[in-house]
Amino acid sequence: MHSLRTGRDDRGPLLVVLGPKFNTGQDGNVAARFVDLEEWARKNLPVGDVAWRWCNEDYDTADRVPFVGEPDPDNAPGFHIATGFNAWGISNGTAAGMMIADTIQGRSSPWQRLYNPTRTYPKDYHQNGESQSIVGRADDIPPGEGGVILRGDDKIAVCRDIEGSLHAVSATCTHKGCTVTWNNADGTWVGHSWSGAQAARPREAMKQPQRAGERIRTTSCGPFCLGACGLETSGVC
């Protein structure tokens, strides 16, 4: 499924072309999705050069129902969250606003139990996913790419910068214990969809040559990691 938006930057109007969504950390070649998206756009639309490329990450929850309400009513009463819309922000965002407004004004909502951010899951609800970036050795990783190397029970996330230097961190995310995967489009390490459940969607703005930088960076695994993942503090690869 594709969709279109219009926008502007400092150089004029843009056409934003959106491609099919995919689960972050479960796609071994994200860069190929941009190629497919550009081919679709050129086949179906009178477009010019590509100005920007990016993936929009829409958070999802384990049971596909958003978290709306007070995540810690005992210690932080009056603090509300609304997240995990899974790209359905218009409908879920409207419902979230109605529920939070009802709560603030002391009214009950028929949806509060369903969207309760403190709801629990069975212990075996989550299953650890495997990385889509397993490589045999560091020599198999070209500049600007990353891979996960297995050494006994250890899993090492290794990326090679554009100058050829290698950088390594633990491949195990401390949020839920998943093994990270290299995103070759963004140059980031990402967890699996259930570990913060990010659903990424490639987007392109068609107009002028790409202005993205060459920086390769690491990132945390999900919306509730809050920097606890060692990848967040490992700096620039």
PyMOL commands that set and color helices and strands:
alter all, ss='L'
color gray80, all
select helices_A, chain A and resi 30-44+89-104+112-115+138-140
alter helices_A, ss='H'
color red, helices_A
select strands_A, chain A and resi 3-9+12-18+22-23+49-59+67-69+81-83+134-135+146-151+154-160+166-170+181-183+188-190+198-207
alter strands_A, ss='S'
color yellow, strands_A
deselect
rebuild
show_as cartoon
